[in-house]
Amino acid sequence: MFLSRIRLFALIVFVILTADFAQATTPKNPATKLGTVSFPTSGTGQAQQHFLRGVAALHSFWFTEALDAFQQSTEADPHFAMGYWGQAMAHNHPLWEEQEALLAKAALSKIPDIANLTRREQDYIHAVRLLYGDGKKPIRDKAYSKAMEKIYGNYPDDLEAACFYSLSLLGLARNAENKLQLQVESGAIALEVFQKSPDHPCAAHYAIHAFDNPDLARLALPSAKRFAKIAPASPHAQHMPAHIFVQLGMWPQAVTSNKNGWTTSVDWVERKNLPKSERGYHSLQWLHYATLQQGLIKDAATVFAIQQKDMREGIQSKSNLRASKYYPRMLAAAIIET
């Protein structure tokens, strides 16, 4: 059941009153490269370790890395049911309205008998099966969200349930009439996780998405200041704080976030020997815009030159057509802002 307006108001007040505390809180344990998650399963050893990394990557929308980690978990233990759950989850990109349903169903078909799993694990698997069940995607998304709401209610100490329920609400909000209500509810849940586990990648990330508008952006400022430090390996985690910084006119911080998002993506592509199309051109476009907002015309031209170079090479080799996606936006900004 969605929150009443009264409870929504109370949650907004809660967020405002606790935001500074959340920013000051420091995790007791050193941060890992993708943050800290706690997701006990029936898996053990290497399978569980790969699984945890997959969940952490999932919360930073690093779907390629998440899928790789989940596949490693089932390679370590082919009977590890939650590893296949993770693979299916990595094929769902709710805020981009993308879903690789056939690949997800193929992963789910490999799940062995779930009778020996814990009730909690069975609930998670039931939920993801609804996500890829019968009917059109909006119907399946709602069914999945209701299932996650139930898990969230049944396991109040399960931060992952809170995270995935929060994310499901963000997915529903994209085309909903009550978009603001769903976003605020999602953000409030994410910030509750932030209070309990300030090094959790979902806590900061989903709050940023939930409050990504001028009226609510300040509620996510502590999250924006922290997310890049939580998951320094993730290009998306480096970029996302810029969404809040831009809303608040914090242009130097927005430049830093997008510069880090771009360079982290380039490092990842080179390290993994991936095609250039995997580079973070979204961050590059935002870097160009934030630089222009400060009147740094020469710096902006340097950024634009990177885009143009990659686009020319990509078109010529037909290996990086994605680079051209952001060119019209950057060209328009260069003309309008100068």
C-alpha positions in Angstrom: 0.0 0.0 0.0 1.4 3.4 -0.9 2.0 6.0 1.8 -0.7 8.4 2.8 -0.1 12.1 2.2 0.3 12.5 6.0 3.0 9.9 6.2 4.6 11.4 3.1 4.8 14.7 4.9 6.3 13.1 8.0 8.9 11.3 5.9 9.9 14.6 4.2 10.3 16.2 7.7 12.3 13.1 8.8 14.6 13.5 5.8 15.2 17.2 6.4 15.9 16.8 10.1 18.3 13.9 9.6 20.1 14.9 6.4 23.1 16.6 8.2 23.5 13.6 10.5 23.6 11.2 7.5 26.3 13.3 5.9 28.5 13.2 9.0 28.1 9.5 9.7 31.2 7.5 8.8 31.1 3.7 8.3 33.1 1.7 10.9 34.7 -0.5 8.2 36.8 0.8 5.3 34.7 1.2 2.1 35.1 -1.3 -0.6 35.3 -0.2 -4.2 31.5 -0.7 -4.7 30.3 -0.1 -1.2 29.1 -2.5 1.5 26.1 -4.8 1.1 24.8 -7.5 3.4 22.8 -10.2 1.6 23.0 -13.6 3.3 22.0 -16.5 1.1 22.4 -20.3 1.1 25.5 -19.8 -1.0 29.0 -20.1 0.5 32.6 -19.4 -0.3 33.5 -17.9 -3.7 29.9 -18.1 -5.0 28.7 -15.8 -2.2 31.6 -13.4 -2.6 30.9 -13.0 -6.3 27.2 -12.6 -5.5 27.8 -9.8 -3.1 29.9 -7.9 -5.6 27.1 -8.4 -8.1 24.5 -6.9 -5.8 26.8 -4.0 -5.1 27.4 -3.4 -8.8 23.6 -3.7 -9.4 22.9 -0.9 -7.0 25.3 1.4 -9.0 23.5 0.4 -12.2 26.8 -1.2 -13.4 24.8 -3.9 -15.1 27.7 -5.3 -17.1 29.9 -5.8 -14.0 26.9 -7.1 -12.0 26.1 -9.7 -14.7 29.7 -10.8 -14.8 29.9 -11.2 -11.0 26.6 -13.2 -10.9 27.8 -15.5 -13.7 31.0 -16.1 -11.7 28.9 -17.0 -8.7 27.1 -19.7 -10.6 30.3 -20.9 -12.2 31.6 -21.4 -8.7 28.4 -23.2 -7.7 26.0 -24.2 -10.5 23.3 -24.9 -7.9 23.5 -21.4 -6.4 19.9 -20.3 -7.0 20.4 -16.7 -6.0 23.2 -16.3 -8.5 20.6 -16.9 -11.3 18.3 -14.5 -9.5 21.1 -11.9 -9.8 21.6 -12.5 -13.4 17.9 -11.9 -14.1 18.0 -8.7 -12.1 21.0 -7.5 -14.1 18.9 -7.8 -17.2 16.3 -5.3 -15.8 17.1 -1.6 -16.1 14.0 0.0 -14.6 14.9 3.7 -14.8 15.9 3.3 -18.5 12.8 1.3 -19.2 14.9 -1.5 -20.7 14.5 -5.2 -20.0 16.3 -8.1 -21.6 13.5 -10.5 -20.9 14.6 -13.5 -22.9 18.1 -13.5 -21.4 16.6 -13.1 -17.9 14.1 -16.0 -18.4 17.0 -18.2 -19.6 18.8 -17.5 -16.4 15.7 -18.1 -14.3 15.2 -21.4 -16.0 18.5 -22.7 -14.5 17.3 -22.2 -10.9 17.1 -25.6 -9.3 14.5 -26.8 -6.9 13.9 -24.0 -4.4 12.4 -26.2 -1.6 15.7 -26.2 0.3 16.1 -22.4 0.2 15.2 -20.1 3.0 11.7 -18.6 2.9 13.3 -15.2 2.2 15.3 -16.5 -0.8 12.1 -18.1 -2.1 10.3 -14.7 -1.8 13.0 -13.0 -3.8 12.8 -15.6 -6.5 9.0 -15.4 -6.6 9.3 -11.6 -7.0 11.7 -11.8 -9.9 9.6 -14.4 -11.7 6.7 -11.9 -11.5 9.0 -9.3 -13.1 9.5 -11.6 -16.1 6.1 -13.3 -16.0 3.1 -12.9 -18.3 1.5 -9.7 -19.4 2.9 -6.3 -20.6 5.8 -4.8 -18.8 3.9 -2.1 -16.8 1.7 -4.8 -15.3 4.7 -7.0 -14.5 6.5 -4.0 -13.0 3.6 -3.4 -10.6 3.3 -7.0 -9.6 7.1 -7.1 -8.9 6.8 -3.9 -6.8 4.0 -5.3 -4.8 6.0 -8.5 -4.1 9.0 -6.4 -3.0 6.8 -4.3 -0.8 5.7 -7.5 0.9 9.3 -8.6 1.4 10.1 -5.2 2.7 7.3 -5.5 5.2 8.1 -9.1 6.3 11.8 -8.5 6.8 12.3 -5.1 8.3 16.0 -5.7 9.0 16.7 -6.6 5.4 18.3 -3.5 3.8 18.3 -5.2 0.4 14.5 -5.6 0.5 14.3 -1.9 1.3 16.6 -1.0 -1.6 14.9 -3.1 -4.2 11.5 -1.9 -3.1 12.7 1.7 -3.3 14.1 1.1 -6.8 10.8 -0.6 -7.9 8.9 2.6 -6.9 11.3 4.7 -9.0 10.6 2.5 -11.9 6.8 2.8 -11.5 7.1 6.6 -11.0 8.4 7.2 -14.5 5.0 7.0 -16.2 2.7 7.4 -13.1 0.2 10.1 -12.4 1.3 10.1 -8.8 5.0 10.4 -9.8 6.0 12.8 -7.0 4.4 10.6 -4.3 6.2 7.5 -5.5 9.5 9.4 -5.8 9.3 10.8 -2.3 8.4 7.4 -0.9 11.3 5.8 -2.7 13.7 8.5 -1.6 12.5 8.3 2.0 13.1 4.5 2.1 16.6 5.0 0.5 17.5 7.6 3.2 16.4 5.3 5.9 18.9 2.8 4.6 21.5 5.6 4.5 20.9 6.2 8.2 21.5 2.5 9.0 24.3 1.8 6.5 25.9 5.0 5.1 28.3 2.9 3.0 25.5 1.1 1.2 25.5 2.0 -2.6 21.7 1.9 -2.9 21.2 4.3 -0.1 22.9 7.3 -1.7 22.1 6.3 -5.3 18.4 5.9 -5.1 17.9 9.1 -3.0 19.7 11.0 -5.8 17.3 9.7 -8.4 14.3 10.2 -6.2 15.0 13.8 -5.4 16.4 14.8 -8.8 14.4 18.0 -9.2 14.9 21.6 -8.1 12.3 21.5 -5.3 13.6 18.4 -3.6 17.3 18.2 -4.6 18.6 19.6 -1.3 17.2 16.5 0.4 19.7 14.4 -1.5 22.7 16.7 -1.1 24.3 14.5 1.6 23.8 11.5 -0.6 25.4 13.3 -3.6 28.4 14.3 -1.5 28.9 10.7 -0.4 28.0 8.4 -3.4 31.2 8.7 -5.3 33.2 7.8 -2.2 31.0 4.8 -1.6 31.6 3.2 -5.0 34.8 4.8 -6.5 35.1 1.9 -9.1 31.7 2.6 -10.7 31.6 5.3 -13.5 27.9 5.8 -12.8 28.5 6.4 -9.1 31.0 9.1 -10.0 28.6 10.8 -12.4 25.3 10.6 -10.4 26.1 13.3 -7.8 26.1 15.8 -10.6 22.4 15.4 -10.9 22.0 17.1 -7.6 24.8 19.5 -8.0 23.3 20.8 -11.3 19.9 21.2 -9.7 21.5 23.3 -7.0 23.8 25.3 -9.3 26.9 23.8 -7.8 28.8 23.9 -11.1 32.4 23.2 -9.8 31.2 20.1 -8.1 29.2 19.1 -11.2 32.4 19.4 -13.2 34.3 17.2 -10.8 31.6 14.5 -10.8 31.4 14.3 -14.5 35.1 14.5 -15.1 35.5 11.5 -12.7 32.6 9.7 -14.3 34.2 10.0 -17.7 37.8 9.1 -16.7 36.6 6.2 -14.6 34.7 4.8 -17.6 37.7 5.3 -19.8 39.9 3.4 -17.3 37.4 0.6 -17.1 37.1 0.2 -20.9 40.9 0.1 -21.2 41.4 -2.3 -18.3 38.7 -4.7 -19.6 39.7 -4.2 -23.3 36.1 -3.2 -24.1 34.9 -1.3 -27.1 35.0 2.5 -26.9 31.2 2.5 -27.1 31.2 1.6 -23.4 32.7 4.9 -22.4 30.6 7.3 -20.4 29.5 9.7 -23.0 26.6 10.8 -20.9 29.2 12.0 -18.3 31.1 13.7 -21.1 28.0 15.6 -22.2 27.3 16.7 -18.7 30.9 17.8 -18.2 30.7 19.9 -21.3 27.5 21.6 -20.1 28.7 22.2 -16.5 31.9 23.7 -17.9 30.0 26.1 -20.2 27.9 27.2 -17.2 31.0 28.6 -15.6 32.0 30.4 -18.8 35.1 28.2 -19.3 34.8 28.2 -23.1 38.2 26.8 -23.8 37.8 24.0 -21.4 34.4 23.2 -22.9 35.9 23.2 -26.4 38.5 20.6 -25.2 35.7 18.4 -23.9 33.7 18.7 -27.1 36.8 17.8 -29.1 37.0 14.5 -27.3 33.4 13.8 -28.3 34.0 14.8 -31.9 37.2 12.7 -32.2 35.5 9.5 -30.8 32.4 10.1 -33.0 34.5 10.5 -36.2 36.5 7.4 -35.4 33.4 5.5 -34.4 31.5 6.3 -37.6 34.5 5.4 -39.7 35.0 2.1 -38.0 31.3 1.4 -37.4 32.4 0.3 -33.9 31.2 3.3 -31.8 28.0 4.7 -33.2 26.9 5.4 -29.7 29.4 8.2 -29.4 27.2 10.3 -31.9 24.2 10.1 -29.6 25.2 13.0 -27.5 26.7 15.2 -30.3 23.6 17.2 -31.2 23.1 18.1 -27.5 26.6 19.2 -27.0 26.6 21.2 -30.3 23.4 22.9 -29.3 24.8 23.8 -25.8 28.0 25.1 -27.4 26.0 27.4 -29.7 23.5 28.6 -27.1 25.8 29.0 -24.1 28.5 30.9 -26.0 
